[in-house]
Amino acid sequence: MIVREAPASPPRAVHALAAPYLLFLGDATEPGFAKTALGLRDWAADRCLAEHALPAATVSTGLPRMTPAVAAAAGARSMVVGVANQGGVIPAAWMPELLAAVEAGLDLVAGLHTRLGDIAALREAAKGAGTRLVDVREPPAALPIATGAKRAGRRLLTVGTDCALGKKYSALAIARGLQARGQDATFRASGQTGIMIAGEGIAIDAVVADFAAGAAELLSPDATPTHLDVIEGQGSLFHPSYAAVSLALLHGSQPDLFVVCHQPTRAQILGTPGYHVPSIEAVIEQTIAVGRLTNPAIRCAGVSLNTAGMVEAEAAAEIARTAERLGLPAADPIRGGDPFERLLDACAA
């Protein structure tokens, strides 16, 4: 059977997924395009059993490799498509593996623009096997247009110098770090992986453009004055493909604070030859300039650096240089330590 969740009130599209998961990596060779699988491994490890991939794949989560049949026998209940490729498509080469998962009795879960439920072969297979096709990138019905009206509570948005470099990880780490301090904070998911982790949210990039800022308003509704919604950012204002969704999320979120996410070792914008990653300073300036439309008091709280691939000393030096240059807290939330505590201080202020 095919699951289409009814809109909630407010409509934040709650998705109940059957765990544990088999993570499908398709034929991914670029870690940035396997961010769904890697994100679930890092933030929902208790729900991840194994991985499955085509022979061409070079990306791995480090989990045991299992076929759908073996994973089902080991207790898996869903196979999650862990790839977020350009265009969100399901290539023909994936179909035998998706059908094998359904035939093994696994629910099939995806967050791509191509809907599982729109593929006749999968619909028929799921019907015959009695399993579910769950499309988490299906936005709720009857979304409104944005009003720009001020909402109660406080909001923090993660923004990026590029896509796929840590906006979700940063938002999750900040929300959980503040919660550990006893602060009233909530992670708000705006993308497919975040929704799979949080269990609710709206995939902003799947919303018709006129309603995207309105969806962002619904994502972080009125709250108590001390409550902080930590909103997962999408794309980048400097990305030629995804700037539109970044802008809609910025205007609808009306953030009081934003954290710039940056990967120091990345020089070129992902998937777009000829476009170079902008400076952190440029992102701060642009975010404030366009964010003032719906929140004149918007300000930068600090910087989140993705120092994956750097040795400890190199990462620490980069974090220190960035903080000194900008006069703002800088940290790698995954490495933690005193720099991250200072970033949390700034987010809580």
Buried (B, 14 or more C-beta within 10 A) or exposed (E): EBBEBEBEEBBBBBBEBBBBBBBBBBBBEBBBBBBBBBBBBBBBEEBBBBBBBBEEBEBBBEBEEBBBBBBBEEEBBBBBBBBBBEEBEBEEEBEEBBBBBBBBBBBBBBBBBBBBBEBEEBBEBBEEBEBBBBBBBBBBEEBEEBEBEEBEBBBBBBBBBBBBBBBBBBBBBBBBBBBEEEBBBBBBBBBBBBBBBBBBBBBBBBBEEEBBBBBBBBBBEEBEEEBBBBBBBBBBBBBEBBBBBBBBBBBBBBBBBBBBBBBBEBEEBBBBEEBEBBEBEBBBEBBBEBBEEBBEEBBBBBBBBBBBEBEEEEBBEBBEEBBEEBEBBBBBBBBEEEBBEBBBEBBBE
